[in-house]
Amino acid sequence: MSEPTIALTTISPVQIGVGLKLGVNTASAKYESFIDAVCELEGCTNASSLKSQDQQYSKLNDDVKNLRLFIWEDAENNVKLHVFPNNIAIAEVTLEYSEVLTSEQLEALSQADTRKAIQTVWGGFVSFVNKVRNINNNDILDYDIEQMAKPDVHWISRAILLNQQSLQKNNIQKLIKEWLSNTRDPDDAEKIIAGEKKYSMTWLNYVVVEPSHWQESAALDYRVDSMILSQYFYTAQENCNKQLIDAIEHAYVSKKLLQAENELSTSRVAARMHLISYHEHLKYLTRAKRKLVADILECWEFDTLVQNSKRMVEVCSSRLEEADHKRRERSTVLTDLLLVTLSFFAVFELSLYLVEFSREMMSRPALDYNDESTSFFLSFIANIDTDYMFGFGVGLTVILIVLYRKIKAR
């Protein structure tokens, strides 16, 4: 007789090297055509759920739109990778364990086995991504071959899936209490056992009662799907914040201002586009899913993460503006220096020209035959020593510089 087992689903954000290019319109016919082509590839699963409803809001129990690019599945290893636009996949791994394991043992085993499962299927996933790249989508997808070399798992959350019969067992009740003891709402354990709640999804350890996808041909349970969406939204925002931190480091520490400007520009646009996508997508979710996603993100203080992103943009922008102001000041100083140099030579040349012209007029009287008398001004200059005229030019230049500095200081 086989030992009773307990089912778990782990949900893990994975950084991948494929995603939508910034600014791609997911409502365009071109994008819909791309999704259709991806769904026809072997390995793509839940193809129908990826497509938008032909008539918006025609079914209240279905989402109007799906944010995923595609869902890839390895049925043999019970792994699904939900691929989202911002170079993020959410790994959904199904596991089974003995009921006699403790909460601490389940946590350790589920995380280790999830990493192993993702690593096992990664080669097959990369092969599928390469097929996707061969579709005529060069202006739709971004691809980073180094990022695709190995899976970069951010964290692993885990949900115990239970039916009503299991809840009557003493060992399961004890397990649930231990499992939720360090979450935000440990009291959920008593409510689930009493039948007052059907799930607890706050912090890393979750419980879901009677998941709908256990039924034959049923869609993914809305509670699990809500958690997948929530983890995507949170991870994408966190990635934007990490890029902003890199931009701040380059701006303040390494002084790589050009690189900081480029990173700030890219990450700022990415963060804003992600928020637009988040708020836009919420209105296409079912009411139950929308409420649950909002509750989960509130528990994770998603708004604080968003506000922190805005603060980092301000910090980095102010540093770059300060650096730009200094560059402008240096440029102004160089311009002033150039103008002073030019003015010096202009005054110097004027002095030299006056000396030369006045002496030529004095030595050749025929040049002023139309004048009634010899020019007093020219005769005066002609009698001045050349060195004095040069000194006059230098002195006049210095006077002009002093006047310019006083006027600029005001």
C-alpha positions in Angstrom: 0.0 0.0 0.0 1.5 3.3 -1.0 2.1 6.0 1.5 -0.2 9.0 1.5 1.2 12.0 -0.2 0.7 15.7 -0.1 0.8 17.9 -3.3 2.8 21.1 -3.6 3.0 23.7 -6.3 6.1 25.9 -6.2 6.0 29.3 -7.9 9.4 30.9 -8.8 10.4 34.0 -10.7 13.2 33.2 -13.1 15.3 35.8 -14.9 15.6 34.8 -18.6 17.1 36.3 -21.7 14.1 36.6 -23.9 11.3 39.3 -23.7 9.4 41.9 -25.6 11.2 44.9 -26.9 10.3 48.1 -25.1 7.3 49.8 -26.5 5.8 46.8 -28.5 2.0 47.2 -28.8 0.5 44.0 -27.5 -2.9 45.0 -29.0 -1.6 45.1 -32.6 -2.4 42.6 -35.3 1.3 41.9 -35.7 1.7 40.9 -32.0 -1.5 38.7 -32.2 0.0 37.0 -35.3 3.2 36.4 -33.4 1.3 34.8 -30.5 -0.6 32.6 -33.0 2.7 31.4 -34.5 4.1 30.6 -31.1 1.0 28.6 -30.0 1.5 26.4 -33.0 5.0 25.3 -31.9 5.4 21.9 -30.2 5.9 22.5 -26.5 3.6 25.5 -26.2 0.8 24.7 -23.8 -2.6 26.3 -22.9 -2.6 27.9 -26.3 -6.2 29.0 -26.1 -5.7 30.9 -22.8 -3.0 33.0 -24.4 -5.4 34.5 -26.9 -7.6 37.5 -26.2 -11.4 37.0 -26.3 -12.9 37.9 -29.6 -15.5 39.9 -27.9 -14.3 41.8 -24.8 -15.9 41.0 -21.5 -18.1 38.3 -23.1 -17.3 35.8 -20.3 -17.2 37.0 -16.7 -15.3 34.0 -15.5 -12.4 34.4 -18.0 -9.7 37.1 -18.4 -10.1 39.3 -21.4 -6.4 39.3 -22.1 -3.4 37.2 -21.2 -0.1 39.0 -20.4 2.1 36.0 -21.1 4.1 35.6 -24.3 3.8 31.8 -24.1 3.6 28.9 -21.6 6.1 26.1 -22.1 5.6 22.8 -20.4 7.7 19.7 -19.7 5.0 17.2 -18.6 7.5 14.5 -17.6 9.1 16.7 -15.0 5.9 18.6 -14.0 7.3 22.0 -14.9 5.6 24.9 -16.6 7.3 28.1 -17.5 5.0 31.1 -17.9 7.0 33.6 -20.0 6.2 37.3 -19.5 7.3 40.4 -21.5 10.1 41.8 -19.2 12.6 39.0 -19.5 10.9 37.1 -16.7 9.4 33.6 -16.5 7.5 32.2 -13.6 8.2 28.6 -13.0 5.3 26.5 -11.8 6.5 23.1 -10.5 4.3 20.3 -9.2 5.7 18.1 -6.4 4.5 15.4 -4.1 5.8 14.4 -0.6 5.0 12.2 2.2 2.4 13.5 4.7 4.7 12.7 7.6 7.2 15.4 6.7 7.4 18.5 8.9 6.9 22.0 7.7 10.7 22.7 7.8 11.4 19.6 5.8 8.8 20.4 3.2 10.3 23.9 2.8 13.8 22.6 2.3 12.9 19.7 0.0 10.5 21.7 -2.2 13.1 24.5 -2.8 15.9 22.0 -3.6 13.7 19.9 -5.9 12.3 23.0 -7.7 15.8 24.2 -8.5 16.7 20.7 -9.7 13.6 20.4 -11.9 14.2 23.8 -13.5 17.8 23.0 -14.2 16.7 19.6 -15.7 14.3 21.1 -18.2 16.3 24.2 -19.0 17.9 22.8 -22.1 14.5 21.9 -23.6 13.2 25.4 -22.8 16.2 27.1 -24.5 15.6 24.9 -27.6 11.9 26.1 -27.6 13.0 29.7 -27.3 15.3 29.3 -30.3 12.3 28.0 -32.3 10.4 31.1 -31.2 13.2 33.3 -32.4 13.0 31.8 -35.8 9.5 33.1 -36.2 9.5 36.4 -38.1 9.7 38.5 -35.0 13.0 40.3 -35.1 11.3 43.6 -34.2 9.3 42.1 -31.4 11.7 40.1 -29.2 14.9 41.0 -27.4 17.3 38.1 -26.8 20.3 37.8 -24.5 22.2 34.6 -25.2 24.4 35.0 -22.0 21.3 35.3 -19.8 19.8 32.1 -21.3 22.9 30.1 -20.5 21.5 29.1 -17.1 18.4 29.8 -15.0 18.6 32.7 -12.6 16.0 31.9 -9.9 15.0 34.8 -7.7 13.2 32.9 -5.0 10.9 29.9 -4.5 7.5 30.2 -3.0 5.4 27.0 -2.3 1.8 26.3 -2.0 0.3 23.2 -0.3 -2.7 21.9 -2.3 -5.3 20.2 -0.2 -8.8 18.7 -0.5 -11.5 18.8 2.1 -10.8 15.2 3.3 -7.2 16.0 4.0 -8.2 18.9 6.3 -9.8 16.4 8.7 -6.5 14.7 9.4 -4.7 15.8 12.6 -1.2 15.6 11.0 -2.3 17.8 8.1 -3.9 20.3 10.5 -0.6 20.4 12.5 1.3 20.9 9.3 -0.8 23.8 8.1 -0.4 25.6 11.4 3.4 25.2 11.2 3.4 26.0 7.5 1.7 29.4 8.0 3.2 30.3 11.4 5.7 32.7 9.9 3.5 34.3 7.3 1.7 37.6 7.7 -1.6 35.9 8.8 -0.8 32.8 10.8 -4.4 32.8 12.0 -5.4 31.7 8.5 -4.5 28.2 9.5 -7.4 27.9 12.0 -9.8 29.5 9.5 -8.8 27.0 6.8 -9.2 24.1 9.1 -12.6 25.4 10.2 -13.7 25.8 6.6 -14.0 29.6 6.8 -11.3 30.3 4.2 -10.2 28.4 1.1 -6.7 29.8 0.8 -3.9 31.7 2.5 -1.4 33.5 0.1 0.7 36.1 1.9 4.4 35.3 2.3 6.3 32.4 0.6 4.3 29.6 2.3 0.7 29.2 0.9 -2.2 26.9 1.3 -4.9 26.3 -1.4 -7.9 24.2 -0.8 -9.6 22.3 -3.6 -7.7 23.8 -6.5 -9.8 23.9 -9.7 -7.1 22.5 -12.0 -7.4 19.1 -10.2 -10.6 18.7 -12.0 -10.3 17.1 -15.5 -9.8 19.7 -18.3 -10.1 22.6 -15.8 -8.1 25.8 -16.2 -5.3 26.8 -13.8 -6.8 27.7 -10.4 -7.4 31.4 -10.2 -5.6 31.6 -6.9 -2.5 30.0 -8.3 -2.7 32.1 -11.4 -3.1 35.3 -9.3 0.0 34.4 -7.4 1.9 33.9 -10.7 0.8 37.3 -12.0 1.6 39.0 -8.7 5.1 37.5 -8.7 5.6 38.7 -12.2 4.5 42.3 -11.5 6.7 42.4 -8.3 9.8 40.9 -10.0 9.6 43.2 -13.0 9.3 46.3 -10.8 12.2 45.0 -8.6 14.3 44.5 -11.8 13.6 48.1 -12.8 14.7 49.3 -9.3 18.0 47.2 -9.6 18.7 48.9 -12.9 18.1 52.3 -11.3 20.5 51.4 -8.5 23.2 50.5 -11.1 22.6 53.9 -12.8 23.0 55.7 -9.4 26.2 53.8 -8.8 27.6 54.8 -12.1 26.5 58.4 -11.5 28.0 58.8 -8.0 30.7 56.2 -7.6 32.3 55.3 -10.9 31.6 58.7 -12.5 30.5 56.9 -15.8 28.0 59.6 -16.5 27.2 58.6 -20.1 26.6 55.0 -19.0 24.5 56.3 -16.1 22.4 58.5 -18.5 21.8 55.6 -20.8 20.8 53.2 -17.9 18.6 55.9 -16.3 16.8 56.6 -19.6 16.2 52.9 -20.3 15.2 51.8 -16.7 13.0 54.9 -16.2 11.1 54.2 -19.4 10.9 50.4 -18.5 9.6 51.2 -15.0 6.9 53.6 -16.4 5.9 51.1 -19.1 5.6 48.3 -16.6 3.3 50.4 -14.3 1.2 51.3 -17.3 1.0 47.6 -18.3 0.2 46.6 -14.7 -2.7 49.1 -14.3 -3.9 48.4 -17.8 -3.9 44.6 -17.3 -5.8 44.7 -14.1 -9.0 45.8 -15.8 -8.9 42.7 -18.0 -8.8 40.3 -15.1 -11.8 38.6 -13.6 -13.1 40.3 -10.5 -12.0 37.6 -8.1 -8.5 37.5 -9.6 -8.1 41.3 -9.7 -9.0 41.5 -6.0 -6.6 38.7 -5.1 -3.7 40.2 -7.1 -4.4 43.6 -5.4 -4.4 41.9 -1.9 -1.2 40.0 -2.5 0.7 43.1 -3.8 -0.6 45.1 -0.9 0.7 42.5 1.5 4.1 42.8 -0.3 4.0 46.6 -0.1 4.2 46.9 -3.9 3.3 50.6 -3.8 6.4 51.2 -1.6 8.5 49.5 -4.2 7.0 51.7 -6.9 7.5 54.9 -4.8 11.1 53.9 -4.2 11.6 53.6 -7.9 10.4 57.2 -8.3 12.8 58.3 -5.6 15.7 56.6 -7.2 14.8 58.3 -10.5 14.9 61.6 -8.8 18.2 60.9 -7.0 19.9 59.8 -10.2 18.4 62.6 -12.3 19.5 65.3 -9.8 23.0 63.9 -9.9 23.1 63.9 -13.7 21.6 67.4 -13.8 24.3 68.5 -11.4 27.0 66.9 -13.6 25.4 68.5 -16.6 25.4 71.9 -14.9 29.1 71.5 -14.2 29.8 70.5 -17.8 28.0 73.6 -18.9 30.0 75.8 -16.5 33.2 74.3 -17.8 32.0 74.9 -21.3 31.2 78.5 -20.4 34.7 79.0 -19.0 36.2 77.6 -22.1 34.0 79.8 -24.2 34.9 82.8 -22.1 38.6 82.0 -22.5 38.3 81.7 -26.2 36.4 85.0 -26.4 39.1 86.7 -24.2 41.8 85.3 -26.5 40.0 86.5 -29.6 39.3 89.9 -28.1 42.9 90.3 -27.1 44.1 89.6 -30.6 41.4 91.9 -32.0 42.4 94.8 -29.8 46.0 94.1 -30.4 45.4 94.0 -34.1 43.4 97.2 -33.9 46.3 99.0 -32.1 48.8 97.7 -34.7 46.6 98.7 -37.6 46.1 102.3 -36.2 49.9 102.7 -35.8 50.5 101.4 -39.3 47.8 103.4 -40.9 48.6 106.7 -39.1 52.2 106.5 -40.0 51.5 105.7 -43.6 49.2 108.7 -43.8 51.9 110.9 -42.2 54.6 109.6 -44.6 52.4 109.9 -47.7 50.5 113.3 -47.7 48.8 112.4 -51.0 46.5 110.0 -49.1 44.7 112.8 -47.4 44.5 115.3 -50.3 40.8 115.6 -49.9 41.0 116.7 -46.2 41.3 120.4 -45.4 44.1 119.7 -42.9 46.2 116.8 -41.5 44.3 114.6 -39.1 45.2 115.4 -35.5 44.1 111.9 -34.3 46.3 110.1 -36.8 49.3 112.4 -36.3 49.0 111.9 -32.5 48.9 108.1 -32.9 51.8 108.2 -35.4 54.0 109.9 -32.8 53.2 107.4 -30.1 55.9 104.7 -29.5 54.9 101.3 -30.8 55.5 99.6 -27.5 53.1 102.0 -25.8 50.4 101.1 -28.3 51.0 97.4 -27.7 50.7 98.2 -23.9 47.5 100.1 -24.6 46.0 97.1 -26.4 46.9 94.8 -23.5 45.6 97.3 -20.9 42.3 97.7 -22.9 41.9 93.9 -23.0 42.4 93.6 -19.3 39.8 96.4 -18.7 37.3 94.6 -20.9 37.8 91.4 -19.0 37.3 93.1 -15.6 34.1 94.7 -16.8 32.8 91.4 -18.2 33.5 89.6 -14.9 31.6 92.3 -13.0 28.7 92.3 -15.3 28.5 88.4 -15.2 28.8 88.4 -11.4 25.7 90.5 -11.2 
